[in-house]
Amino acid sequence: MKNQKTQGEEKPVRGELLVVNEAYKYSGLGRTTFYDCLKKGEIPYFHPPRGRMLVDTADIDDWLRKYKVQAGEPVKI
């Protein structure tokens, strides 16, 4: 794994494959919300035969960027 150490803890880097339990933490989303996004096809994932689901951190980053609010834009609640 290509991890970067930050203050004693390792953080995944862009382009690394994570199992879903690591991926939802990386995204900052709740577990249920993240699984819902996977089920809806909003975030791509790999599911090899007899393997665990894997998510590319680059895909998570790209998906999150779609929801970036630019400075000066009004907050929508």
HUPEMO-V206336 format. One record per residue. N is the residue number from 1. RES is the residue in one letter. SS is DSSP state (alpha for helix, beta for strand, coil for the rest). D_LAST is the distance of its C-alpha to the last C-alpha in Angstrom with 2 decimals. Layout:
n->(N:N)
res->(RES:RES)
ss->(SS:SS)
d_last->(D_LAST:D_LAST)
//
This chain:
n->(1:2:3:4:5:6:7:8:9:10:11:12:13:14:15:16:17:18:19:20:21:22:23:24:25:26:27:28:29:30:31:32:33:34:35:36:37:38:39:40:41:42:43:44:45:46:47:48:49:50:51:52:53:54:55:56:57:58:59:60:61:62:63:64:65:66:67:68:69:70:71:72:73:74:75:76:77)
res->(M:K:N:Q:K:T:Q:G:E:E:K:P:V:R:G:E:L:L:V:V:N:E:A:Y:K:Y:S:G:L:G:R:T:T:F:Y:D:C:L:K:K:G:E:I:P:Y:F:H:P:P:R:G:R:M:L:V:D:T:A:D:I:D:D:W:L:R:K:Y:K:V:Q:A:G:E:P:V:K:I)
ss->(coil:coil:beta:beta:beta:beta:coil:coil:beta:beta:beta:beta:coil:coil:coil:coil:beta:beta:beta:alpha:alpha:alpha:alpha:alpha:alpha:alpha:alpha:coil:coil:coil:alpha:alpha:alpha:alpha:alpha:alpha:alpha:alpha:alpha:coil:coil:coil:coil:coil:coil:beta:beta:coil:coil:coil:coil:coil:beta:beta:beta:beta:alpha:alpha:alpha:alpha:alpha:alpha:alpha:alpha:alpha:coil:coil:coil:coil:coil:coil:coil:coil:coil:coil:coil:coil)
d_last->(37.95:36.83:34.99:34.48:35.21:32.90:34.07:35.97:33.46:33.44:30.41:30.50:30.89:29.70:31.76:32.61:32.55:30.97:31.32:28.12:28.12:28.19:25.80:22.79:23.42:23.79:20.42:18.60:17.17:18.39:21.63:20.61:17.59:20.04:22.73:20.58:19.92:23.69:24.61:22.57:24.29:21.27:23.02:26.82:29.22:32.97:34.78:38.46:41.02:41.46:38.98:35.63:32.47:31.78:28.79:29.28:27.20:27.29:25.56:22.78:22.43:22.48:19.83:17.43:18.23:16.84:13.28:14.19:12.31:15.15:15.84:15.27:12.41:9.59:6.37:3.78:0.00)
//
